[in-house]
Structures are given as C-alpha cells and as structure tokens.
Amino acid sequence: MSKPPELNYRPLSDGRYEVWLHAVVTQDALLGLHGVLAQYGAEGPPEAPEPEDPTAAGEAEPDEGGGRAH
C-alpha cells in the first residue's frame, strides 16, 4: 500500500472515538481487521430496519373469515 488509508474520526461524549475508514484491502485483510476490532468490542453502524413483506405477514396470521367452506 503506497498511500495510507483515509481515516476520519470524531470523539464521542463517553471518551470513545467514532472512526470512518476507507481502504481497499483483500478479503483476508478484511477478516483480520474484523477480528482485531471484535477483540476491542468495536460496534458496527446501526442497521436500518428491513421493510416488512406483506405476503409473509399475511401467511402467518389466522384466517379471519372462519376458514374454508366445506
């Protein structure tokens, strides 16, 4: 790597730092970085809630019409 990765950070109120890192790395390097960050208890970004699938929700609910006609 000829150029250091871009690293931006800001201090948090509890004494920790939030860090943004942009670097192009191999998968092995990414896995190694993930392992190191996990040892320090690093947190990932909050995940956005996934949109609900209305067809999946409809399948799980009981039929309000009283079931099948015989």
Short mmCIF file of the C-alpha atoms (twelve columns), coordinates in Angstrom:
data_MODEL
# 
_entry.id   MODEL 
# 
loop_
_atom_site.group_PDB 
_atom_site.id 
_atom_site.type_symbol 
_atom_site.label_atom_id 
_atom_site.label_alt_id 
_atom_site.label_comp_id 
_atom_site.label_asym_id 
_atom_site.label_seq_id 
_atom_site.Cartn_x 
_atom_site.Cartn_y 
_atom_site.Cartn_z 
_atom_site.pdbx_PDB_model_num 
ATOM 1  C CA . MET A 1  0.000   0.000   0.000  1 
ATOM 2  C CA . SER A 2  1.666   3.154   -1.175 1 
ATOM 3  C CA . LYS A 3  -0.765  5.572   0.435  1 
ATOM 4  C CA . PRO A 4  -2.213  5.331   3.947  1 
ATOM 5  C CA . PRO A 5  -5.959  4.710   4.127  1 
ATOM 6  C CA . GLU A 6  -8.251  7.684   4.594  1 
ATOM 7  C CA . LEU A 7  -9.169  7.854   8.275  1 
ATOM 8  C CA . ASN A 8  -11.731 10.253  9.699  1 
ATOM 9  C CA . TYR A 9  -12.780 10.222  13.337 1 
ATOM 10 C CA . ARG A 10 -14.644 12.185  15.982 1 
ATOM 11 C CA . PRO A 11 -14.661 11.886  19.774 1 
ATOM 12 C CA . LEU A 12 -17.820 10.662  21.494 1 
ATOM 13 C CA . SER A 13 -19.120 12.008  24.797 1 
ATOM 14 C CA . ASP A 14 -18.152 8.795   26.635 1 
ATOM 15 C CA . GLY A 15 -14.457 9.035   25.713 1 
ATOM 16 C CA . ARG A 16 -14.571 6.644   22.743 1 
ATOM 17 C CA . TYR A 17 -13.999 7.646   19.122 1 
ATOM 18 C CA . GLU A 18 -16.178 7.047   16.083 1 
ATOM 19 C CA . VAL A 19 -13.946 6.161   13.120 1 
ATOM 20 C CA . TRP A 20 -14.642 6.120   9.379  1 
ATOM 21 C CA . LEU A 21 -12.094 4.178   7.357  1 
ATOM 22 C CA . HIS A 22 -11.892 3.913   3.587  1 
ATOM 23 C CA . ALA A 23 -9.370  1.388   2.329  1 
ATOM 24 C CA . VAL A 24 -9.184  -1.188  -0.452 1 
ATOM 25 C CA . VAL A 25 -7.999  -4.480  1.038  1 
ATOM 26 C CA . THR A 26 -8.040  -8.201  0.334  1 
ATOM 27 C CA . GLN A 27 -10.656 -10.429 1.940  1 
ATOM 28 C CA . ASP A 28 -8.015  -11.898 4.273  1 
ATOM 29 C CA . ALA A 29 -7.058  -8.417  5.460  1 
ATOM 30 C CA . LEU A 30 -10.727 -7.563  5.987  1 
ATOM 31 C CA . LEU A 31 -11.244 -10.684 8.096  1 
ATOM 32 C CA . GLY A 32 -8.128  -9.872  10.116 1 
ATOM 33 C CA . LEU A 33 -9.301  -6.312  10.711 1 
ATOM 34 C CA . HIS A 34 -12.726 -7.581  11.757 1 
ATOM 35 C CA . GLY A 35 -11.083 -9.926  14.269 1 
ATOM 36 C CA . VAL A 36 -8.972  -7.145  15.777 1 
ATOM 37 C CA . LEU A 37 -11.936 -4.784  16.055 1 
ATOM 38 C CA . ALA A 38 -14.027 -7.525  17.672 1 
ATOM 39 C CA . GLN A 39 -11.326 -8.000  20.349 1 
ATOM 40 C CA . TYR A 40 -11.747 -4.344  21.276 1 
ATOM 41 C CA . GLY A 41 -15.537 -4.540  21.303 1 
ATOM 42 C CA . ALA A 42 -15.956 -2.243  18.314 1 
ATOM 43 C CA . GLU A 43 -19.531 -1.556  17.279 1 
ATOM 44 C CA . GLY A 44 -20.832 -1.512  13.731 1 
ATOM 45 C CA . PRO A 45 -23.179 1.078   12.342 1 
ATOM 46 C CA . PRO A 46 -26.817 0.773   13.351 1 
ATOM 47 C CA . GLU A 47 -28.696 -1.328  10.829 1 
ATOM 48 C CA . ALA A 48 -31.719 0.126   9.092  1 
ATOM 49 C CA . PRO A 49 -34.888 -1.870  9.694  1 
ATOM 50 C CA . GLU A 50 -35.778 -4.086  6.758  1 
ATOM 51 C CA . PRO A 51 -39.115 -3.415  5.075  1 
ATOM 52 C CA . GLU A 52 -41.774 -5.904  6.050  1 
ATOM 53 C CA . ASP A 53 -43.051 -8.327  3.433  1 
ATOM 54 C CA . PRO A 54 -46.852 -8.055  3.479  1 
ATOM 55 C CA . THR A 55 -47.251 -11.530 1.940  1 
ATOM 56 C CA . ALA A 56 -45.129 -13.154 4.656  1 
ATOM 57 C CA . ALA A 57 -47.091 -11.398 7.412  1 
ATOM 58 C CA . GLY A 58 -50.386 -12.482 5.822  1 
ATOM 59 C CA . GLU A 59 -49.353 -16.132 5.785  1 
ATOM 60 C CA . ALA A 60 -48.590 -16.153 9.496  1 
ATOM 61 C CA . GLU A 61 -51.933 -14.668 10.583 1 
ATOM 62 C CA . PRO A 62 -55.022 -16.868 11.064 1 
ATOM 63 C CA . ASP A 63 -57.831 -16.602 8.542  1 
ATOM 64 C CA . GLU A 64 -60.405 -14.145 9.899  1 
ATOM 65 C CA . GLY A 65 -63.124 -15.454 7.567  1 
ATOM 66 C CA . GLY A 66 -63.572 -18.614 9.593  1 
ATOM 67 C CA . GLY A 67 -61.514 -20.956 7.450  1 
ATOM 68 C CA . ARG A 68 -62.506 -22.942 4.390  1 
ATOM 69 C CA . ALA A 69 -66.071 -23.701 3.452  1 
ATOM 70 C CA . HIS A 70 -66.796 -27.424 3.313  1 
# 
